Amino acid sequence: MDLLEHLLYPIYQTAILVAVGLVFLCRRRYRPALALLAIGACWLWLCATPVMAMHLRDTLERHYPQRDASTYAKADAIVILGGGALPPSGSDWDADDAYSLATRIGFGLQLFRDARAGVVLVSGSDQAQRMARRLLQQGVPVNALQTECASRNTHENAAFSAALLKRANLTRILLVTSGFHMPRAAAAFVNQGLDVIPAPAHDPAYPSWQAHPWWPRRSALHLSGHCLREFAGLWWYRLRGWA
C-alpha cells in the first residue's frame, strides 16, 4: 500500500491532524492547535462508530442488494474477486456453515451449485491460488475452474480476467465481491466490455452492530476506512477512464 492509499484511512488522517496541531502548539498558536486536535479526535471517534460505518457501507451498497444465489439469472461465468475473508482450510461448507457460505468464494460456490454458470474464475494475486484450492476441495471440477493470479488491483482484476474470458467467448458474468466494493468493481468490468450481473456477497467480517451504535468499535473503524477508500477509488477510476 503506498502513502496516498494510507491517507485514505481515518487513523492516518487523524495522525496528520494531531501532528500539525502539535506543531502549532509548540509555536504557542493555541487556537489552531486546539482546533486541529479536536477535529482529529472527533473524526476518529465518528469513523469508529457503527452509525458512520454502516452509513458509508449502505451508501455504496444501496444499488446492490443481496439475494439468494438461486434468484440470479444464468451467465457464462462466475468471477470471484480476492480480498475477502477465506473459510477455514479443510472445512466442509454445508448448508449449516453460514460463515463459509457468506464469504466471497462461499457465495460464488453457491452460485455454481445452483447452476448459475458452468465456469468459475478466481482473480487476485494474493488469494487466487488459495481460492482455487478451496473450491476444488468443495467439489468444483478442475475443468470448470480458471485462475487469474497476476492482478494487483481492481483495474487489473477486470482487465486480466476479461482477456481470459473473451478468449473463451465468455462475456456474460456473475461478479462476486463485497457489496461496498461492487460499485468500483462492476464499473471496471463493464469498462472491459463484459455484461456484468453484480452478485454481492455478505462480508462476515462486518456485523450489523445493532447494540450501542454510537459506541466506537475497531471493526467499525476498519469498515469506515475501507468505504472511504472505495469512494476515493471510484472517483480515481472514473478520472483515469477505468470505470
Backbone torsions as a table, in degrees:
resi	resn	phi	psi	omega
1	MET	NA	128.6	-178.3
2	ASP	-86.3	176.6	-174.4
3	LEU	-60.6	-43.5	-178.1
4	LEU	-62.4	-36.8	179.1
5	GLU	-68.7	-36.1	175.2
6	HIS	-58.5	-38.7	-175.5
7	LEU	-68.7	-9.4	178.2
8	LEU	-83.9	-6.6	-177.7
9	TYR	-99.1	136.9	-173.4
10	PRO	-56.9	-35.8	-176.3
11	ILE	-66.0	-34.2	177.9
12	TYR	-77.4	-35.8	175.7
13	GLN	-62.0	-41.9	178.3
14	THR	-64.4	-41.1	179.7
15	ALA	-59.9	-38.9	179.0
16	ILE	-66.4	-44.8	179.3
17	LEU	-61.2	-42.3	179.5
18	VAL	-65.7	-42.0	-179.7
19	ALA	-61.7	-45.1	178.9
20	VAL	-65.9	-39.0	177.8
21	GLY	-61.2	-39.7	178.8
22	LEU	-67.7	-33.6	175.7
23	VAL	-62.7	-45.8	177.2
24	PHE	-62.0	-38.3	-179.7
25	LEU	-63.9	-41.4	178.0
26	CYS	-63.5	-28.5	179.0
27	ARG	-91.7	9.9	177.6
28	ARG	61.8	30.0	172.6
29	ARG	-99.6	83.6	-165.5
30	TYR	-72.2	-36.6	-177.3
31	ARG	-65.1	-53.9	177.6
32	PRO	-63.6	-32.0	179.2
33	ALA	-64.1	-49.2	-179.4
34	LEU	-66.0	-35.6	178.8
35	ALA	-63.7	-46.1	180.0
36	LEU	-66.0	-41.0	178.5
37	LEU	-64.3	-39.6	179.9
38	ALA	-68.8	-42.5	178.7
39	ILE	-62.0	-43.9	179.2
40	GLY	-60.9	-45.7	-179.7
41	ALA	-65.0	-42.7	-179.6
42	CYS	-66.4	-40.3	-180.0
43	TRP	-65.1	-42.7	179.0
44	LEU	-65.3	-43.5	178.6
45	TRP	-62.6	-45.7	-177.7
46	LEU	-61.5	-45.2	-178.6
47	CYS	-67.7	-21.8	179.6
48	ALA	-86.7	-4.9	179.7
49	THR	-85.5	141.2	175.5
50	PRO	-57.0	-31.8	179.3
51	VAL	-59.1	-48.3	-179.6
52	MET	-67.3	-45.8	-178.2
53	ALA	-60.7	-44.7	-178.3
54	MET	-70.3	-32.3	176.3
55	HIS	-64.7	-45.5	178.7
56	LEU	-62.6	-44.5	180.0
57	ARG	-63.9	-44.3	-178.4
58	ASP	-64.5	-34.1	177.8
59	THR	-63.0	-40.4	179.6
60	LEU	-74.6	-32.2	-171.8
61	GLU	-96.3	-3.1	-168.7
62	ARG	-62.4	-26.5	178.7
63	HIS	-91.7	1.8	-175.7
64	TYR	-131.6	68.0	179.8
65	PRO	-67.0	146.4	178.6
66	GLN	-77.6	142.4	-178.3
67	ARG	-137.9	164.4	174.0
68	ASP	-67.1	145.9	-177.9
69	ALA	-58.3	-35.7	-175.9
70	SER	-69.3	-13.6	-177.3
71	THR	-88.5	-7.1	-177.5
72	TYR	-80.7	149.0	174.9
73	ALA	-68.4	157.3	179.0
74	LYS	-75.7	150.3	-178.2
75	ALA	-138.9	178.0	178.1
76	ASP	-79.1	-32.7	-175.9
77	ALA	-153.9	156.1	172.5
78	ILE	-107.7	122.4	179.7
79	VAL	-109.1	121.2	-178.5
80	ILE	-112.8	122.3	-178.9
81	LEU	-90.9	142.0	176.1
82	GLY	-73.6	173.9	178.4
83	GLY	113.0	-16.0	179.4
84	GLY	-94.9	-178.9	177.9
85	ALA	-69.1	148.4	176.2
86	LEU	-109.3	140.8	175.9
87	PRO	-64.1	160.0	177.9
88	PRO	-57.5	140.3	179.9
89	SER	-64.9	135.2	176.8
90	GLY	83.8	-3.7	-180.0
91	SER	-77.0	155.0	178.9
92	ASP	-102.1	113.0	-173.6
93	TRP	-82.9	78.2	177.4
94	ASP	-87.4	-175.8	-174.4
95	ALA	-64.4	-20.1	-178.7
96	ASP	-90.0	-8.4	-177.8
97	ASP	-88.7	77.3	-173.0
98	ALA	-64.2	-36.7	-177.7
99	TYR	-64.1	-50.3	-176.9
100	SER	-62.7	-42.2	-177.7
101	LEU	-71.3	-17.5	179.2
102	ALA	-85.1	-13.5	178.4
103	THR	-71.7	171.0	179.4
104	ARG	-60.3	-48.6	-178.4
105	ILE	-72.5	-28.1	175.8
106	GLY	-64.8	-42.9	179.1
107	PHE	-71.3	-37.1	175.1
108	GLY	-60.5	-38.2	177.2
109	LEU	-64.8	-39.7	176.7
110	GLN	-61.0	-42.5	178.1
111	LEU	-61.2	-40.9	179.2
112	PHE	-66.9	-43.4	179.8
113	ARG	-65.6	-28.0	176.6
114	ASP	-87.4	11.7	175.1
115	ALA	59.1	37.0	176.3
116	ARG	-76.2	-22.7	175.5
117	ALA	-162.7	156.6	-176.9
118	GLY	-99.3	-0.4	-179.1
119	VAL	-130.0	137.8	175.1
120	VAL	-120.0	126.8	175.6
121	LEU	-116.0	125.8	176.0
122	VAL	-105.5	137.4	-172.6
123	SER	-133.9	133.3	176.3
124	GLY	142.6	127.0	-171.5
125	SER	-62.7	-38.8	-173.9
126	ASP	-79.0	-30.2	-169.9
127	GLN	-121.7	-11.2	-171.0
128	ALA	-55.8	-47.5	-178.4
129	GLN	-65.0	-41.1	179.1
130	ARG	-66.5	-40.2	177.7
131	MET	-63.2	-41.4	179.7
132	ALA	-61.2	-44.0	179.1
133	ARG	-62.7	-40.6	179.4
134	ARG	-64.5	-40.3	179.9
135	LEU	-67.7	-38.0	175.9
136	LEU	-62.8	-38.5	177.5
137	GLN	-63.7	-28.0	-178.6
138	GLN	-91.5	7.7	172.3
139	GLY	100.9	5.7	175.7
140	VAL	-72.0	123.5	-178.3
141	PRO	-62.6	146.1	-177.8
142	VAL	-62.3	-31.9	-179.6
143	ASN	-77.8	-6.1	177.0
144	ALA	-102.5	3.3	-172.3
145	LEU	-118.1	129.9	174.2
146	GLN	-121.8	148.6	-176.6
147	THR	-127.1	128.6	174.7
148	GLU	-118.1	107.3	-172.7
149	CYS	-118.8	18.1	-179.1
150	ALA	-98.8	-17.5	-173.5
151	SER	-74.8	146.6	-179.5
152	ARG	-117.9	-8.2	179.1
153	ASN	-153.5	178.8	-175.1
154	THR	-65.7	-38.0	177.3
155	HIS	-59.5	-44.5	179.1
156	GLU	-71.8	-34.0	171.2
157	ASN	-50.1	-50.1	-176.3
158	ALA	-69.0	-47.3	-176.1
159	ALA	-65.1	-47.0	-176.4
160	PHE	-73.0	-37.9	177.9
161	SER	-66.6	-41.8	179.7
162	ALA	-60.8	-38.3	179.1
163	ALA	-62.7	-43.4	178.2
164	LEU	-65.2	-43.9	-176.5
165	LEU	-67.6	-42.6	-178.0
166	LYS	-66.1	-33.0	176.9
167	ARG	-63.4	-28.9	178.4
168	ALA	-96.6	8.6	180.0
169	ASN	60.0	39.7	177.4
170	LEU	-112.7	105.3	-173.2
171	THR	-118.3	-15.0	178.5
172	ARG	-104.7	117.2	-172.7
173	ILE	-125.5	151.6	165.4
174	LEU	-96.9	115.6	-175.2
175	LEU	-97.7	120.8	-177.5
176	VAL	-111.7	119.5	172.8
177	THR	-158.3	178.4	177.3
178	SER	-65.7	149.6	-176.4
179	GLY	-58.7	-41.2	-177.7
180	PHE	-72.4	-16.8	177.1
181	HIS	-91.1	-13.1	-172.2
182	MET	-62.8	-40.9	-178.6
183	PRO	-55.4	-46.3	-179.2
184	ARG	-72.2	-42.1	-177.6
185	ALA	-65.7	-47.3	-179.1
186	ALA	-62.6	-41.3	179.5
187	ALA	-64.2	-38.4	179.8
188	ALA	-66.7	-40.1	179.7
189	PHE	-72.3	-38.2	175.8
190	VAL	-62.2	-38.3	179.4
191	ASN	-62.5	-21.2	177.4
192	GLN	-89.0	6.5	175.8
193	GLY	86.5	18.0	178.9
194	LEU	-97.1	151.3	174.2
195	ASP	-89.0	109.1	-168.8
196	VAL	-105.7	129.2	169.8
197	ILE	-109.2	106.6	-179.5
198	PRO	-65.8	130.9	178.7
199	ALA	-130.9	77.7	-174.5
200	PRO	-68.7	139.8	176.0
201	ALA	-99.5	146.2	173.7
202	HIS	-73.8	130.2	179.7
203	ASP	-90.4	109.5	-175.6
204	PRO	-68.0	-9.4	-180.0
205	ALA	-73.7	-17.2	-175.3
206	TYR	-121.6	102.1	179.5
207	PRO	-75.2	-178.1	-178.3
208	SER	-89.1	-11.9	177.4
209	TRP	49.6	58.6	-178.0
210	GLN	-66.0	-34.6	-178.2
211	ALA	-90.6	139.9	175.3
212	HIS	51.1	61.2	-175.6
213	PRO	-66.6	-16.3	179.6
214	TRP	-98.7	4.2	179.7
215	TRP	-88.9	124.0	-176.1
216	PRO	-59.4	141.0	178.0
217	ARG	-138.4	144.9	179.6
218	ARG	-63.2	-40.9	-179.0
219	SER	-64.8	-35.1	177.3
220	ALA	-67.7	-40.2	176.9
221	LEU	-62.2	-39.9	178.9
222	HIS	-63.3	-43.8	179.5
223	LEU	-66.0	-42.1	178.4
224	SER	-58.1	-42.3	178.3
225	GLY	-61.8	-43.6	178.7
226	HIS	-63.1	-40.6	-178.8
227	CYS	-67.6	-42.4	177.1
228	LEU	-61.3	-37.3	176.4
229	ARG	-63.2	-38.6	-180.0
230	GLU	-67.9	-41.2	176.8
231	PHE	-60.1	-46.2	179.1
232	ALA	-66.7	-39.3	179.8
233	GLY	-64.7	-40.1	178.9
234	LEU	-64.7	-41.8	176.9
235	TRP	-61.4	-43.4	-178.5
236	TRP	-66.4	-39.9	179.3
237	TYR	-65.1	-39.7	177.6
238	ARG	-66.6	-38.7	178.7
239	LEU	-64.7	-37.6	-179.0
240	ARG	-82.3	-8.7	-176.8
241	GLY	79.4	22.4	179.8
242	TRP	-94.0	-6.2	-177.2
243	ALA	-144.0	NA	NA
